[in-house]
Amino acid sequence: MKGLHGLKMTTIALAAVAMVLAMGLASAAGDSGKKHIAIVQYVQHPALDAANKGFLEGLAAHGFPADSLDVDQANAQGDTANNAQIAAGLRTDDYDLIFAIATPTAQAVAHAVHDTPVLFSAVTDPVGAKLVDSMDHPGANVTGTTDANPVKAQLQLIKDFNPDAKTVGIVFSSGETNSQTQVRWAKQAAKKLGLTIKAKGVARSSEVSQATNALGSVDAIYVPTDNMVVAALEALLKVAFARKIPVIAAEGASVERGALATYGINYEQLGEQTGAMAARILKGEATPADMPVEAQSEYNVYLNQETADKLGIELPADLKAKAAEIY
């Protein structure tokens, strides 16, 4: 394998091939004196796209505008084989830094690359995913930002809308470490709120609609920061709307797409935070081994008035007063 610009394979999806070829064209400018960065994203959906955009904005705000960078972009399109092949191709290119978006991609890149600084974002449990030794002392060439979200506060929103709610459904990717972690957190938080979690795992996005139907009688559905489920959010929402079930999300982009509400992550801000960390590394001010994993310091309330009207739900005045966005 000859790095990302020489990558040849038959199993990679056509969309990923096109992106890899585009990366090769960008890499041709290698002797320009610009910083050479790779950005690898697990799947395309608005939350991860926002992290990608925010990362470049964060770099620009801290001394690395677009004209000072050669940026190679690749997207695995949610395919494990694509993910591994793209990550393996990073080993032989001369990158100053690699940015990996989402847990599966961060794991693949960390496994393949050991000498180049690697930053991640949209990773819920970096220690559990074996990306870092600890949150305070990552210990190797990998660090970044976690999207661990305030699960209890998010489930509390269900009680805010319906004090009599008892059962919450979750559809999650059974193969994603971050998803398994969030289901565990949700079950722990639910006990404290008098709620019961009913969870259905899926192996692929095409199963999301069927799994949502299989939840049966639930008072609400909670969507964690699960890449596979969020990528297929419209399929889940279609079932939920038909059955008049409110959906609480874990981040703002899903509320914009039709979930009722969240108290959660803004991925563009999280990306900007990761970009600021990357700038420090590129300036030689820090190394990943000694740079603690960072989390978003403040969470925002997002509400969807159109969805509330569709479900016949009144948005509480106190939530509307502190909402960062009402869609």
C-alpha positions in Angstrom: 0.0 0.0 0.0 1.3 3.4 -1.0 -0.4 5.8 1.4 -3.6 7.6 0.6 -2.5 9.0 -2.7 -1.5 5.5 -4.0 -4.3 3.6 -2.5 -5.9 1.0 -4.7 -8.6 -1.4 -3.6 -11.7 -3.1 -4.9 -13.7 -3.3 -1.7 -13.9 0.4 -0.9 -17.2 2.1 -1.7 -17.2 4.4 -4.8 -17.8 7.5 -2.7 -14.8 6.6 -0.5 -12.6 6.0 -3.6 -13.5 9.4 -4.9 -12.5 11.0 -1.6 -9.2 9.1 -1.4 -8.4 10.2 -5.0 -9.1 13.8 -4.0 -6.8 13.3 -1.1 -4.1 12.3 -3.5 -4.5 15.5 -5.5 -4.2 17.6 -2.3 -1.1 15.7 -1.2 0.6 16.6 -4.5 1.3 20.0 -3.0 3.5 18.4 -0.4 6.5 20.7 -0.6 4.6 24.0 -0.1 5.7 24.5 3.5 2.1 24.2 4.6 1.1 21.9 7.4 -0.2 18.6 6.0 -3.2 17.2 7.8 -5.5 14.3 7.3 -9.2 14.3 8.4 -10.9 10.9 8.5 -14.6 10.7 9.3 -16.4 7.5 10.0 -19.8 8.3 8.4 -21.6 11.4 6.9 -24.3 12.9 9.1 -24.8 16.4 10.3 -23.3 16.1 13.8 -20.0 14.6 12.5 -20.0 17.0 9.6 -20.2 19.8 12.1 -17.3 18.5 14.1 -15.2 18.4 10.8 -16.2 22.0 10.0 -15.5 23.2 13.5 -12.1 21.6 13.6 -10.9 23.7 10.6 -12.5 26.8 12.1 -10.7 26.1 15.4 -7.4 25.8 13.6 -8.0 29.0 11.7 -8.9 30.9 14.9 -5.6 29.8 16.4 -3.1 30.6 13.7 -3.7 28.0 10.9 -6.0 29.5 8.3 -7.0 27.4 5.3 -4.2 28.8 3.1 -1.6 27.5 5.6 -2.8 23.9 5.4 -2.9 21.0 3.0 -5.9 19.1 4.1 -6.8 15.6 2.9 -10.3 14.4 3.6 -11.7 10.9 3.7 -15.0 9.3 4.8 -15.4 5.6 5.4 -19.2 5.9 4.8 -19.8 3.8 7.9 -18.1 0.8 6.4 -15.6 -1.1 8.7 -13.5 -2.3 5.8 -13.2 1.2 4.3 -12.3 2.5 7.8 -9.5 0.0 8.2 -8.1 0.5 4.7 -8.1 4.3 4.9 -6.4 4.2 8.4 -3.7 1.8 7.1 -3.0 4.2 4.2 -2.2 6.9 6.6 0.9 5.1 7.8 3.0 5.8 4.7 2.1 9.5 4.2 4.1 12.3 5.8 1.4 14.0 7.9 1.9 16.6 10.6 -1.3 15.6 12.3 -4.4 13.4 11.8 -7.9 14.2 13.0 -10.2 11.1 13.4 -13.9 11.7 13.8 -16.0 9.1 15.8 -15.0 6.1 17.9 -14.6 3.5 15.1 -12.4 5.7 13.0 -10.3 6.9 16.0 -9.7 3.2 17.0 -8.7 2.3 13.4 -6.3 5.3 13.1 -4.8 4.8 16.6 -4.2 1.1 15.7 -2.5 2.0 12.4 -0.5 5.2 13.3 2.0 5.4 16.1 4.4 8.2 15.2 2.1 11.0 14.0 0.0 13.1 16.4 -3.6 11.9 16.3 -6.5 13.9 17.6 -10.1 12.5 17.9 -13.5 14.0 18.5 -17.0 12.5 18.8 -15.6 9.7 21.0 -17.8 9.0 24.1 -15.4 6.9 26.2 -11.8 7.3 25.1 -10.5 5.1 28.0 -13.0 2.3 27.3 -12.2 2.5 23.6 -8.5 2.0 24.5 -7.5 5.2 22.8 -5.8 6.7 25.9 -4.4 5.4 29.2 -6.4 8.0 31.1 -8.3 11.2 30.4 -5.6 13.3 32.2 -2.6 11.5 30.8 -3.3 10.0 27.4 0.2 8.5 27.3 1.0 8.1 23.6 0.4 9.9 20.3 -3.4 10.1 20.7 -5.7 12.6 22.5 -8.7 14.7 21.6 -12.2 15.6 22.8 -15.0 13.5 24.2 -18.6 13.9 23.4 -19.7 12.2 26.6 -23.1 13.8 27.2 -25.2 14.5 30.3 -27.4 11.4 30.0 -29.4 12.0 33.2 -30.2 15.5 32.3 -31.3 14.4 28.8 -33.6 11.7 30.2 -35.0 14.2 32.7 -36.3 16.1 29.7 -38.7 13.1 29.2 -40.1 13.7 32.6 -40.3 17.4 31.9 -42.6 16.7 29.0 -44.4 13.8 30.6 -44.2 13.4 34.4 -46.0 10.1 34.1 -43.5 8.6 31.7 -42.2 5.1 32.7 -40.5 3.4 29.7 -37.9 4.7 27.4 -36.8 3.0 24.2 -33.3 3.1 22.8 -32.1 1.8 19.4 -28.3 1.5 19.3 -25.5 0.1 17.3 -24.5 -3.2 19.0 -21.1 -3.1 17.4 -20.1 0.4 18.6 -18.2 0.8 21.9 -19.5 4.3 22.5 -23.1 3.1 21.9 -22.8 0.3 24.4 -21.4 2.7 27.0 -24.3 5.1 26.5 -26.9 2.4 26.9 -25.2 1.4 30.2 -25.2 5.1 31.3 -28.8 5.5 30.4 -29.9 2.4 32.4 -28.0 3.8 35.4 -29.6 7.2 35.1 -33.0 5.9 34.4 -33.1 4.1 37.8 -32.7 7.4 39.5 -35.5 8.9 37.5 -38.0 6.1 37.9 -37.7 5.1 34.3 -37.1 1.7 32.6 -35.0 1.3 29.5 -36.0 -1.0 26.7 -33.0 -1.3 24.3 -32.8 -2.8 20.8 -29.4 -3.3 19.1 -28.9 -3.1 15.4 -26.0 -4.3 13.2 -26.7 -2.0 10.2 -28.6 1.2 9.5 -31.2 -0.6 7.4 -32.4 -2.2 10.7 -33.2 1.0 12.5 -36.8 1.3 11.4 -37.6 -2.3 12.3 -35.9 -2.0 15.7 -37.8 1.1 16.5 -41.1 -0.7 15.7 -39.9 -3.6 17.9 -39.6 -1.3 20.9 -43.3 -1.7 21.3 -45.1 0.5 23.8 -42.7 3.1 25.2 -43.4 6.7 26.4 -40.4 8.2 24.7 -37.3 7.2 22.6 -33.8 8.4 23.5 -31.2 8.6 20.7 -27.6 8.7 22.0 -24.6 9.9 20.0 -24.7 6.7 18.0 -23.3 7.1 14.5 -25.3 4.3 12.8 -28.6 5.4 14.3 -28.1 9.1 13.9 -27.2 8.5 10.2 -30.6 6.8 9.9 -32.5 9.2 12.1 -35.2 9.9 9.7 -36.2 6.2 9.6 -36.5 6.2 13.4 -38.4 9.5 13.4 -40.9 8.2 10.8 -41.9 5.4 13.1 -41.9 7.6 16.2 -44.1 10.3 14.5 -46.6 7.6 13.3 -47.0 6.4 16.9 -46.9 9.9 18.5 -43.8 9.0 20.5 -41.5 11.9 21.4 -37.8 11.5 20.6 -35.1 13.0 22.9 -31.7 13.3 21.2 -28.2 13.7 22.6 -27.1 16.6 20.3 -28.5 19.6 18.6 -28.3 18.6 15.0 -30.7 15.7 15.6 -33.2 18.1 17.1 -32.9 20.3 13.9 -33.7 17.1 11.9 -36.9 16.4 13.9 -36.2 15.1 17.4 -38.2 17.0 20.0 -35.4 18.2 22.3 -32.0 17.8 23.9 -29.8 19.2 26.5 -26.6 18.4 24.8 -23.6 18.6 22.6 -22.9 21.2 19.9 -20.5 19.3 17.6 -19.3 22.4 15.8 -18.1 23.8 19.1 -16.6 20.5 20.0 -14.7 20.5 16.7 -13.5 24.0 17.3 -12.2 22.9 20.7 -10.3 20.1 19.1 -8.9 22.4 16.5 -7.5 24.6 19.2 -5.8 21.6 20.7 -4.4 20.7 17.2 -3.0 24.2 16.9 -1.0 23.8 20.1 0.5 20.6 18.8 1.4 22.0 15.4 3.1 25.0 17.1 5.2 22.6 19.3 3.6 23.8 22.5 2.2 20.4 23.5 2.3 16.7 22.7 -0.7 14.3 22.7 0.9 12.1 25.5 0.6 15.0 28.0 -2.5 16.8 26.7 -5.6 15.8 28.7 -8.7 14.8 26.8 -11.1 17.7 26.9 -14.9 17.8 27.1 -17.4 20.5 26.1 -17.7 22.7 29.2 -21.3 23.8 28.6 -24.4 22.1 27.2 -27.2 23.7 25.3 -31.0 23.3 25.2 -32.3 22.7 21.7 -36.1 22.4 21.0 -38.1 21.7 17.9 -41.4 23.6 17.8 -42.6 22.0 14.6 -42.2 18.5 16.1 -43.9 19.6 19.3 -46.9 20.8 17.3 -47.0 17.5 15.3 -47.1 15.5 18.5 -49.5 17.8 20.3 -46.9 18.6 23.0 -46.5 22.0 24.6 -42.9 23.1 25.1 -42.4 24.1 28.7 -41.9 27.9 29.1 -38.7 27.4 31.2 -37.1 25.3 28.5 -38.0 27.8 25.8 -36.5 30.6 27.9 -33.1 29.0 28.0 -33.0 27.3 24.6 -30.0 28.0 22.4 -32.2 27.2 19.4 -35.8 26.5 18.7 -36.3 25.0 15.3 
